[in-house]
Amino acid sequence: AACLHRHLTPRMSWEVAWSDPNWNWGRADGMAHAVAKRLRDSLSTPEQRERFLVDVGMLDEEDWDDSKVVLALKCQRATKRCYAADYGLNEKAQRSWRAFLDDMVACKFEGYGGDLRLAEAIGERLGVSERKRLSLL
C-alpha cells in the first residue's frame, strides 16, 4: 500500500524485514530492490538527504528502517574496489565493511537487540573518536 510521506514524497509502506524471503538483498526481483529504488529516487538531492537525516534523528521508525537500507547501499558501493578511494577505505577497511554488509544480509541486526548490535558493529569499524562520540548519544 502507498502512503504519503510527510515531505510529500510517495512512499511505500513496508513491513518486510531483512529476514523475509521476499526481501532478496542484492537481487533485482526482491522487495529490497524496490525499497532501494524508492530511496535513491527520494534522496536524489542534498536537501532531500538532509531532511531524511533530520527525520532519522527524530527517531521515526520507518525512516530508521530506511536508514538501514541506505547504510547497506553505501556499504555495497564503498566496498567495490573502484569506489573505495572515494570513501577513504583501504583494503582492510573494505573487507571489514563488506563483512558488516554480509552480517546485515544474514539478519544479524534484526530482532530483539538488533539496533544495539548494529550500532556496536558500526562503532567497531569507526575510529576511536567517532566511537566515543557515538557512545555519548
LOGUKE-970882 format. One record per residue: residue number from 1; residue in one letter; x, z, y of N, C-alpha, C, O in turn. Coordinates in steps of 0.02 Angstrom, whole numbers, plus 32768, in hexadecimal, padded with zeros to 4 digits. Example, Ala and Ser with C-alpha at 12.3 -4.5 7.8 and 13.67 -1.06 7.14 Angstrom:
seq  type  n.xx  n.zz  n.yy  ca.xx  ca.zz  ca.yy  c.xx  c.zz  c.yy  o.xx  o.zz  o.yy
1  a  8294  8186  7EE4  8267  8186  7F1F  8294  8186  7F5B  82C8  81A7  7F5A
2  s  8282  8162  7F90  82AC  8165  7FCB  8285  818A  8002  829E  8192  8039
END
This chain:
seq  type  n.xx  n.zz  n.yy  ca.xx  ca.zz  ca.yy  c.xx  c.zz  c.yy  o.xx  o.zz  o.yy
1  a  802A  8000  7FC5  8000  8000  8000  802C  8000  803E  8062  801E  803E
2  a  8016  7FDF  8071  803C  7FDE  80B0  8021  8012  80DF  7FE4  801E  80E1
3  c  804D  8030  8105  8037  805F  8139  805F  804F  8178  808F  8029  8175
4  l  804B  806B  81B0  806C  805B  81EF  809E  8091  81FF  808C  80CC  8205
5  h  80DD  807E  8208  8112  80AC  821B  8106  80C1  8263  80E9  809B  8289
6  r  811B  80FB  8274  810D  8113  82B8  8130  80EA  82ED  8120  80F0  8329
7  h  815F  80BF  82DA  817F  8093  830A  8161  804D  8307  817F  801C  831E
8  l  8127  8048  82EA  8101  800A  82E5  8124  7FD6  82BA  811B  7F9A  82C5
9  t  814B  7FEC  828B  816B  7FBF  825C  8144  7FC2  821B  813C  7FF9  81FF
10  p  812B  7F8A  8201  8107  7F8D  81C2  8134  7FAC  818D  816F  7F9D  8188
11  r  8117  7FD8  8166  813E  7FFE  8137  8118  8004  80F6  80DC  8012  80F6
12  m  813B  7FFB  80C0  811C  8005  807F  8120  804E  806D  8155  806D  8075
13  s  80EB  8069  8056  80ED  80AD  803C  8107  80A9  7FF5  80EC  8084  7FCC
14  w  813B  80CE  7FE6  8157  80C9  7FA3  8160  810E  7F86  817F  813A  7FA4
15  e  8144  8116  7F4C  8149  8154  7F27  817A  814D  7EEE  8182  817B  7EC6
16  v  819B  8115  7EE9  81C8  8106  7EB2  820A  812A  7EBD  8227  8126  7EF3
17  a  8220  814E  7E8A  8261  816F  7E8D  8296  8143  7E6E  8288  8112  7E4C
18  w  82D4  8156  7E79  830C  8131  7E5D  8306  812E  7E11  831F  8100  7DF1
19  s  82E7  8160  7DF4  82E1  8163  7DAA  82A9  8138  7D8F  82A4  812F  7D52
20  d  827E  811D  7DBA  8247  80F4  7DA3  8261  80B3  7D85  828E  8094  7DA2
21  p  8247  809E  7D4B  825F  8060  7D2D  8255  8022  7D58  8276  7FEF  7D4F
22  n  8227  8025  7D88  821B  7FEC  7DB5  824B  7FEB  7DF0  824B  7FBC  7E18
23  w  8274  801F  7DF8  82A2  8023  7E31  82D8  7FED  7E2D  82E0  7FC7  7E5C
24  n  82FC  7FEA  7DF6  832D  7FB4  7DE8  835F  7FA8  7E20  8363  7F70  7E3A
25  w  8384  7FDB  7E34  83B6  7FD3  7E69  83E7  7F9B  7E55  83FE  7F98  7E1C
26  g  83F6  7F70  7E85  8427  7F3B  7E7A  840A  7EFB  7E5C  842E  7ECB  7E4F
27  r  83C8  7EFB  7E50  83A8  7EBF  7E34  8373  7EA7  7E64  8352  7ECE  7E86
28  a  836A  7E66  7E67  833A  7E47  7E95  82F2  7E51  7E7F  82C4  7E43  7EA6
29  d  82E6  7E68  7E42  82A2  7E6E  7E29  8287  7EB5  7E2C  8253  7EC3  7E0E
30  g  82A9  7EE2  7E4E  8292  7F27  7E4F  8276  7F3D  7E91  827D  7F1B  7EC4
31  m  8256  7F77  7E90  823B  7F96  7ECC  8273  7FA4  7EFE  8268  7FA0  7F3B
32  a  82AE  7FB5  7EE6  82E6  7FC4  7F13  82F6  7F87  7F3F  8306  7F8F  7F7A
33  h  82F2  7F4D  7F23  82FF  7F0F  7F49  82CD  7F08  7F82  82E0  7EF6  7FBA
34  a  828E  7F15  7F75  825A  7F10  7FA8  8265  7F44  7FDF  825E  7F35  801A
35  v  8276  7F81  7FCB  8283  7FB6  7FFC  82C0  7FA5  8026  82C0  7FAD  8063
36  a  82F5  7F8D  8005  8332  7F7A  8029  8324  7F42  805C  833E  7F43  8093
37  k  82FC  7F11  8048  82EB  7EDB  8076  82C5  7EF5  80B2  82D3  7EE3  80EB
38  r  8294  7F21  80A5  826E  7F3E  80DC  829C  7F63  810C  8295  7F5E  8149
39  l  82CB  7F89  80F0  82F8  7FAF  811B  8327  7F81  8142  8333  7F8D  817D
40  r  8341  7F4F  8122  836C  7F20  8146  8346  7F00  8181  8361  7EFA  81B8
41  d  8308  7EED  8174  82E0  7ECD  81A9  82CF  7EFF  81E1  82D2  7EED  821B
42  s  82BE  7F3C  81CE  82A7  7F6C  8200  82E0  7F8F  8225  82D5  7FB1  8257
43  l  831E  7F87  820C  8357  7FA7  822C  838A  7F73  8245  83C6  7F7F  8243
44  s  8370  7F3C  825B  839D  7F04  826E  83BC  7F0B  82B3  83EC  7EE7  82C2
45  t  83A3  7F38  82DD  83C0  7F40  831F  83DD  7F86  8327  83C8  7FB4  8304
46  p  840C  7F8F  8355  8427  7FD2  8361  83F1  8004  8375  83F4  803F  8362
47  e  83C0  7FEE  839C  838A  801A  83B1  8360  8032  8376  834E  806D  8372
48  q  8351  8004  8348  832A  8017  830D  8352  8048  82E2  8335  8077  82C6
49  r  8392  803E  82DB  83BC  806B  82B3  83C0  80B0  82D3  83BF  80E3  82B1
50  e  83C6  80B1  8315  83C9  80F1  8339  8388  8118  832F  838A  8154  8321
51  r  834F  80F7  8336  830E  8117  832C  8309  8132  82E5  82F1  816A  82DA
52  f  8320  810B  82B5  831E  811F  826F  8346  815F  8264  832F  818D  8242
53  l  8382  8163  8282  83AC  819E  827A  838B  81DC  8299  8391  8213  827E
54  v  8369  81D3  82D1  8344  820A  82EF  830D  8221  82C0  8304  825D  82B6
55  d  82E8  81F3  82A3  82B3  8204  8273  82CE  822A  8237  82B0  825C  8222
56  v  8306  8214  821C  8324  8237  81E4  8338  827E  81F9  832E  82AD  81D4
57  g  8353  8284  8236  8365  82C5  8250  832A  82F3  8259  8332  8330  825A
58  m  82EE  82D7  8260  82B2  82FF  8267  8295  8312  8222  825F  832F  821E
59  l  82B9  8301  81EE  82A7  8312  81A9  8267  82F2  8192  8241  8310  816C
60  d  825A  82B6  81A9  8222  828F  8190  8231  827B  8148  8263  825A  813B
61  e  8207  8290  8119  8216  8287  80D2  821E  823E  80BE  824B  822C  8099
62  e  81F2  8213  80D8  81F7  81CC  80C6  8236  81AD  80E4  8257  8185  80C3
63  d  8248  81C1  8121  8285  81A9  813F  82C2  81C3  8119  82F5  81A1  8113
64  w  82BD  8200  80FE  82F4  821C  80D5  82FD  81F1  8097  8336  81E1  8085
65  d  82C7  81DF  8076  82CD  81B4  803B  82EB  8170  804E  8315  8155  802A
66  d  82D5  8156  8087  82F1  8117  809F  833C  811F  80AE  8363  80F1  80A1
67  s  834F  8158  80C8  8396  8162  80DA  83C2  8160  809B  83FB  814B  809F
68  k  83A7  8176  8063  83CE  8172  8024  83D8  8129  8010  840D  8117  7FF6
69  v  83A6  8100  801C  83AD  80B8  800C  83E0  8099  803C  840A  8071  8027
70  v  83DC  80AA  807C  840B  8090  80AD  8452  80A5  809A  8481  807D  809E
71  l  845A  80E4  8087  849C  80FC  8071  84B5  80D4  8035  84F0  80C0  8033
72  a  848A  80C9  8005  849E  80A2  7FCA  84B1  805A  7FDE  84E2  803F  7FC3
73  l  848C  803D  800B  849D  7FF9  8022  84E2  7FF8  8044  8509  7FCA  8039
74  k  84EF  802A  806E  8530  802D  808F  8568  8038  805D  859D  8019  8062
75  c  855D  8063  802C  858F  806E  7FF8  859B  802E  7FD0  85D4  801C  7FC1
76  q  8566  800C  7FC0  856B  7FCE  7F9B  8596  7F9B  7FC1  85C1  7F7A  7FA4
77  r  858B  7F96  8001  85B2  7F67  802A  85FA  7F7F  8033  8629  7F58  802B
78  a  8603  7FBE  8042  8645  7FD9  8051  8673  7FD7  8014  86B0  7FD5  801C
79  t  8657  7FD9  7FD9  8681  7FDB  7F9D  8694  7F95  7F84  86B7  7F8E  7F53
80  k  867C  7F62  7FA7  8693  7F1E  7F97  86D5  7F14  7FBB  86DC  7F21  7FF6
81  r  8706  7EFB  7F97  874A  7EF4  7FB2  874B  7ECE  7FF4  8770  7EE0  8021
82  c  8722  7E9B  7FFA  8724  7E72  8037  870B  7E98  8075  8719  7E83  80AD
83  y  86E6  7ECF  806C  86CC  7EF5  80A5  86F0  7F38  80AE  86E5  7F59  80E1
84  a  8719  7F4D  807F  8737  7F90  8080  875B  7F9E  80C1  8756  7FD5  80DB
85  a  8781  7F6E  80DA  87A7  7F79  8118  8778  7F87  8153  878A  7FAE  8180
86  d  873D  7F69  8153  870D  7F75  8189  86F8  7FBE  818B  86E4  7FD7  81C0
87  y  86FB  7FE0  8152  86E7  8026  814D  8722  8055  814A  8719  8092  8144
88  g  875F  803A  814F  879A  8064  814D  87A7  8084  8109  87C3  80BB  8105
89  l  8793  8062  80D4  879A  807F  8091  87D6  8061  806D  87E0  8024  806C
90  n  87FF  808D  8051  8833  8075  8025  8816  806F  7FDE  87DB  807D  7FD4
91  e  883E  8059  7FB0  8825  804C  7F6C  8809  808C  7F4B  87D6  808A  7F29
92  k  882A  80C4  7F56  8813  8104  7F39  87CF  8117  7F56  87A2  812C  7F32
93  a  87C8  8111  7F98  8789  8122  7FB8  8751  80F2  7FA1  8718  8108  7F97
94  q  8762  80B3  7F99  8730  8083  7F7F  8716  8099  7F3B  86DA  8099  7F2F
95  r  8744  80AC  7F0F  8730  80C2  7ECC  8704  8101  7ED0  86D4  8108  7EAA
96  s  8716  812E  7EFD  86F0  816C  7F04  86A9  815E  7F1B  8679  817A  7F00
97  w  86A1  8133  7F4E  865E  8123  7F66  8638  80F9  7F33  85FB  80FE  7F2F
98  r  865B  80D0  7F0D  8639  80AA  7ED8  861E  80DA  7EA2  85E7  80D0  7E89
99  a  8646  810D  7E91  862F  813F  7E61  85F2  8165  7E7D  85C3  8175  7E58
100  f  85F3  8172  7EBE  85BA  8192  7EDE  857C  8166  7ED8  8546  817F  7EC6
101  l  8583  8126  7EE6  854A  80F8  7EDF  8532  80F6  7E97  84F6  80F6  7E8A
102  d  8560  80F4  7E68  854D  80F5  7E21  8526  8134  7E10  84F7  8132  7DE9
103  d  853A  816D  7E2E  8515  81AB  7E24  84CF  81A8  7E41  849F  81C3  7E25
104  m  84C8  8186  7E7B  8485  817D  7E98  845A  8155  7E68  8420  8167  7E5B
105  v  8475  811E  7E4F  8450  80F3  7E22  843E  8118  7DE1  840A  810C  7DC4
106  a  846A  8145  7DCC  845E  816C  7D8F  8431  81A8  7D9C  8427  81D2  7D6F
107  c  8415  81AD  7DD8  83E4  81E0  7DEB  8400  8227  7DEC  83DB  8257  7DE1
108  k  8440  822E  7DF9  845F  8271  7DFB  844B  8299  7E39  8458  82D5  7E3D
109  f  842B  8278  7E69  8417  829A  7EA6  83CB  829D  7EAD  83B1  82A7  7EE4
110  e  83A9  8295  7E76  8360  8299  7E76  834A  82DC  7E5A  8371  8300  7E3A
111  g  830C  82EE  7E67  82EF  832B  7E4B  8306  8369  7E70  8323  8366  7EA6
112  y  82F8  83A2  7E51  8307  83E3  7E70  8351  83E8  7E80  837C  83DD  7E54
113  g  8361  83F8  7EBE  83A6  83FF  7ED3  83CA  83BE  7EE0  8406  83BE  7EF0
114  g  83A7  8386  7ED9  83C6  8345  7EE1  83E4  833A  7F26  841A  831E  7F2D
115  d  83BF  834F  7F5A  83D8  8345  7F9E  8418  836D  7FAA  8445  8355  7FCC
116  l  841B  83AA  7F8F  8457  83D2  7F95  8491  83B2  7F70  84C9  83B0  7F8A
117  r  8485  839A  7F34  84B9  8377  7F0E  84D1  8339  7F34  850C  8328  7F34
118  l  84A2  8316  7F53  84B3  82DB  7F7A  84E1  82EE  7FB4  8515  82CE  7FBF
119  a  84CE  8322  7FD9  84F7  8338  8012  853C  834E  7FFB  856E  833F  801D
120  e  853F  8371  7FC3  8580  8388  7FAA  85AC  834C  7F96  85E8  834C  7FA3
121  a  858E  831B  7F76  85B4  82E0  7F61  85CD  82B9  7F9D  8605  829F  7F9C
122  i  85A5  82B5  7FD1  85BC  8294  800F  85F5  82BC  802D  8628  82A0  8041
123  g  85EC  82FE  8031  8620  8329  804C  8663  8324  8029  8698  8327  8048
124  e  8660  831B  7FE7  869E  8313  7FC0  86C4  82D4  7FD4  8701  82D1  7FCB
125  r  86A2  82A4  7FEE  86C2  8264  7FFF  86D6  825E  8048  86FA  8230  805B
126  l  86BF  828D  8070  86D0  828D  80B7  870E  82B7  80C4  8722  82DF  8099
127  g  872B  82AE  80FD  8765  82D8  8110  8750  8320  811B  8715  8330  8120
128  v  8782  834C  811E  8776  8393  8125  874D  83A3  8164  8720  83CC  8161
129  s  875D  8383  819C  8739  8392  81DA  86EF  837E  81D5  86C4  83A3  81EC
130  e  86E1  8345  81B7  869B  8330  81AF  8677  835D  817D  863D  836E  8187
131  r  8699  8371  8148  867A  839D  8116  8668  83E0  8137  8631  83FA  812A
132  k  8694  83FB  8160  8686  843A  8182  864C  8432  81B2  861F  845D  81B4
133  r  864B  83FC  81D8  8615  83F0  8207  85D2  83EB  81E3  85A0  8407  81FA
134  l  85D0  83C8  81AB  8593  83C1  8184  857C  8403  8168  853F  8410  8163
135  s  85AA  842E  8154  8596  846E  8136  8575  849C  8169  8553  84CB  8157
136  l  8580  848F  81A9  8562  84B8  81DE  851A  84A4  81ED  84F7  84C8  8211
137  l  8504  846B  81D4  84C0  8453  81E3  848C  847C  81C0  8450  846E  81C7
END
